[in-house]
């Protein structure tokens, strides 16, 4: 149990429980004891001076070492078009060029292609402009091309599964030991920078979403998580889009789990071959199947042929899509 937890259990502290740091002698200091004499007092003061000097030296060395380390590894702000607070990060290669983070369109489609099949995600550029800008910029730069996803969870209740992807550096570091992704030491993985991503969706019930995990500073990198089912994201997840197609792909990935409860590296390798962006207008106006003739709302004038009764036993497929039949 941590010290903080112990103190919270004992709000009142007796003198015997006083922290050592505030009274290193635990009792009356030597120079205050009766009959100690001037020699005892001098000895006590000498001990105290030596102790305080040692402590001060250790504190100075610790401060110097930590301060020097922080100055060398401190995140440097990156000038971008948007106001997303981008900073540098000491990530493992491969890296991406510094971002621009221009404001994204209000709605766009991200097609996440995997070896299990494609997923289509509607991105919320108006609700999470910084998160969508960062994710989109990495997608367009090809940063997500041909990398292995590094995590998967499966459970009976909602959300039924999650898949964690988006860190090519992590995959490169474990090409020969794909069974163990947990011990990465102090290595970090990402594009070499971090950016602010919105958390307005935290605490709200969502379903089948794409989210960006945030680090301890509240910034996102390249990692993304696809959640299958209903969930209430915490403030450490930034929801940037919703899956609108490809649910079978997510279910097929989850079906590789050896048990109904699973957490770890995907038992069967999940490869993201690329993430491609599409305009909602170009993708959403077309009718299912993309056949423009089926999307037409114009009603043709009836003809005498339309009023005739169908021939009994005729194949219905031969009476539809006449243009295709003639071409064939």
URKA-V865801 format. One record per residue. N is the residue number from 1. PHI is phi in degrees with one decimal (999 if undefined). D_FIRST is the distance of its C-alpha to the first C-alpha in whole Angstrom. Layout:
BEGIN
N | PHI | D_FIRST
N | PHI | D_FIRST
END
This chain:
BEGIN
1 | 999 | 0
2 | -73.7 | 4
3 | -61.5 | 7
4 | -61.2 | 8
5 | -65.5 | 6
6 | -63.0 | 7
7 | -68.4 | 10
8 | -68.4 | 11
9 | -79.6 | 11
10 | -128.4 | 13
11 | -62.1 | 16
12 | -96.8 | 18
13 | -123.4 | 18
14 | -78.2 | 20
15 | -56.7 | 22
16 | -66.6 | 20
17 | -94.9 | 17
18 | -62.4 | 18
19 | -55.9 | 17
20 | -61.8 | 19
21 | -62.1 | 20
22 | -87.0 | 22
23 | -149.4 | 23
24 | -65.3 | 23
25 | -89.8 | 26
26 | 67.9 | 24
27 | -133.9 | 27
28 | -67.0 | 31
29 | -55.4 | 31
30 | -55.3 | 34
31 | -74.3 | 37
32 | -104.3 | 36
33 | -76.8 | 37
34 | -68.1 | 40
35 | 63.2 | 43
36 | -78.0 | 41
37 | 75.4 | 44
38 | -69.6 | 45
39 | -67.6 | 44
40 | -65.7 | 40
41 | -63.6 | 40
42 | -63.5 | 41
43 | -63.2 | 39
44 | -64.0 | 36
45 | -64.5 | 36
46 | -61.5 | 37
47 | -60.5 | 33
48 | -64.5 | 32
49 | -61.7 | 34
50 | -63.2 | 33
51 | -64.7 | 29
52 | -65.0 | 29
53 | -63.8 | 32
54 | -64.0 | 29
55 | -62.5 | 26
56 | -62.5 | 29
57 | -64.4 | 30
58 | -63.6 | 27
59 | -62.3 | 26
60 | -63.3 | 29
61 | -62.9 | 29
62 | -64.5 | 26
63 | -63.9 | 27
64 | -64.9 | 30
65 | -66.2 | 29
66 | -66.5 | 26
67 | -62.6 | 29
68 | -66.3 | 32
69 | -67.3 | 30
70 | -67.1 | 29
71 | -66.7 | 33
72 | -80.3 | 34
73 | -104.6 | 31
74 | -63.2 | 32
75 | -69.5 | 33
76 | -101.7 | 37
77 | -60.0 | 38
78 | -113.1 | 41
79 | -74.1 | 44
80 | -130.4 | 44
81 | -68.4 | 47
82 | -83.4 | 44
83 | -107.6 | 41
84 | -107.1 | 38
85 | 57.8 | 37
86 | -70.9 | 37
87 | -137.0 | 35
88 | -74.2 | 36
89 | -144.9 | 33
90 | -88.1 | 33
91 | -96.5 | 33
92 | -76.1 | 34
93 | -64.3 | 38
94 | -79.2 | 40
95 | -119.6 | 40
96 | -112.8 | 42
97 | -66.5 | 44
98 | -59.1 | 43
99 | -81.1 | 43
100 | -102.1 | 45
101 | 56.1 | 43
102 | -67.9 | 47
103 | -56.1 | 46
104 | -84.3 | 47
105 | -65.7 | 49
106 | -58.0 | 48
107 | -138.9 | 48
108 | -152.5 | 48
109 | -112.7 | 47
110 | -108.5 | 45
111 | -97.4 | 46
112 | -95.6 | 44
113 | -90.5 | 46
114 | -130.4 | 44
115 | -71.8 | 45
116 | -95.7 | 44
117 | 132.8 | 46
118 | -87.6 | 46
119 | -126.1 | 44
120 | -114.6 | 45
121 | -122.0 | 43
122 | -83.6 | 44
123 | -88.9 | 43
124 | -97.7 | 42
125 | -66.6 | 44
126 | -82.1 | 44
127 | -91.0 | 41
128 | -135.7 | 39
129 | -60.9 | 41
130 | -71.0 | 39
131 | -61.9 | 37
132 | -67.5 | 40
133 | -62.2 | 42
134 | -65.9 | 39
135 | -62.2 | 39
136 | -65.9 | 43
137 | -65.0 | 44
138 | -66.4 | 42
139 | -63.4 | 44
140 | -67.8 | 47
141 | -79.8 | 46
142 | 79.8 | 46
143 | -63.3 | 42
144 | -87.0 | 41
145 | -66.5 | 44
146 | 56.9 | 44
147 | -130.0 | 40
148 | -90.2 | 38
149 | -69.3 | 35
150 | -111.8 | 31
151 | -158.2 | 29
152 | -155.2 | 30
153 | -127.2 | 28
154 | -139.3 | 30
155 | -155.3 | 30
156 | -69.0 | 32
157 | -90.4 | 31
158 | -75.4 | 31
159 | -73.6 | 31
160 | -72.5 | 33
161 | -161.0 | 32
162 | -137.1 | 31
163 | -130.1 | 33
164 | -106.1 | 31
165 | -139.2 | 34
166 | 96.9 | 35
167 | -126.0 | 34
168 | -57.1 | 37
169 | -62.0 | 35
170 | -66.1 | 32
171 | -63.1 | 35
172 | -63.4 | 37
173 | -74.5 | 34
174 | -129.0 | 34
175 | -60.5 | 38
176 | -102.6 | 37
177 | -143.1 | 34
178 | -69.6 | 34
179 | -80.7 | 32
180 | -132.3 | 29
181 | -111.5 | 28
182 | -84.5 | 24
183 | -101.9 | 24
184 | -104.5 | 26
185 | 62.1 | 24
186 | -101.8 | 25
187 | -69.4 | 28
188 | -122.3 | 28
189 | -127.0 | 31
190 | 162.6 | 34
191 | -82.6 | 37
192 | 98.9 | 36
193 | -156.3 | 35
194 | -129.3 | 33
195 | -150.4 | 35
196 | -72.5 | 34
197 | -134.0 | 34
198 | -68.4 | 34
199 | -124.7 | 31
200 | -63.9 | 34
201 | -85.1 | 33
202 | -65.5 | 29
203 | 85.2 | 29
204 | -106.6 | 32
205 | -71.8 | 33
206 | -130.9 | 35
207 | -145.9 | 36
208 | 52.6 | 37
209 | -117.4 | 36
210 | -108.2 | 36
211 | -132.7 | 33
212 | -107.3 | 32
213 | -66.0 | 28
214 | -107.3 | 27
215 | -84.8 | 25
216 | -65.2 | 22
217 | -92.4 | 25
218 | 82.5 | 27
219 | -111.7 | 30
220 | -102.6 | 31
221 | -120.9 | 33
222 | -95.4 | 35
223 | -63.9 | 32
224 | -136.7 | 33
225 | -122.0 | 32
226 | -106.5 | 34
227 | -103.2 | 33
228 | -101.2 | 35
229 | 104.6 | 35
230 | -84.7 | 34
231 | -158.5 | 31
232 | -116.1 | 29
233 | -66.3 | 28
234 | -85.1 | 25
235 | -73.0 | 25
236 | -95.9 | 25
237 | -126.3 | 28
238 | -109.2 | 31
239 | -77.4 | 34
240 | -118.7 | 37
241 | -170.7 | 39
242 | -131.1 | 40
243 | -68.4 | 41
244 | -115.7 | 45
245 | -159.0 | 46
246 | 101.7 | 45
247 | -63.6 | 43
248 | -61.9 | 44
249 | -61.5 | 43
250 | -63.5 | 40
251 | -67.9 | 40
252 | -66.7 | 42
253 | -64.9 | 39
254 | -64.1 | 36
255 | -68.4 | 39
256 | -78.8 | 38
257 | -64.3 | 35
258 | -76.5 | 35
259 | -151.2 | 33
260 | -73.1 | 32
261 | -118.3 | 28
262 | -149.4 | 28
263 | -150.8 | 26
264 | 158.3 | 27
265 | -68.2 | 30
266 | -53.6 | 33
267 | -57.4 | 35
268 | -114.0 | 38
269 | -54.7 | 39
270 | -107.9 | 39
271 | -110.6 | 41
272 | -89.6 | 42
273 | -83.6 | 45
274 | 170.0 | 45
275 | -126.4 | 45
276 | -120.2 | 48
277 | -101.6 | 49
278 | -135.4 | 51
279 | -73.5 | 53
280 | -63.8 | 52
281 | -60.8 | 56
282 | -72.1 | 57
283 | -93.6 | 55
284 | -94.4 | 55
285 | -75.8 | 58
286 | -71.8 | 60
287 | -74.1 | 60
288 | -53.1 | 58
289 | 95.4 | 60
290 | 76.1 | 61
291 | -85.4 | 64
292 | -63.5 | 66
293 | -65.3 | 69
294 | -76.8 | 66
295 | -90.4 | 65
296 | -69.1 | 68
297 | -102.6 | 69
298 | -75.4 | 72
299 | -97.5 | 74
300 | -69.1 | 78
301 | -66.5 | 81
302 | -66.5 | 82
303 | -123.7 | 85
304 | -63.5 | 87
305 | -65.9 | 85
306 | -67.8 | 82
307 | -80.9 | 84
308 | -70.4 | 85
309 | -79.3 | 84
310 | -67.3 | 82
311 | -72.1 | 83
312 | -55.0 | 82
313 | 83.2 | 80
314 | -69.2 | 79
315 | -76.8 | 76
316 | -62.1 | 74
317 | -65.6 | 72
318 | -78.8 | 76
319 | -101.5 | 76
320 | -117.5 | 73
321 | 51.3 | 73
322 | -57.0 | 76
323 | -58.7 | 76
324 | -67.4 | 74
325 | -64.4 | 76
326 | -66.7 | 79
327 | -65.8 | 77
328 | -80.3 | 76
END
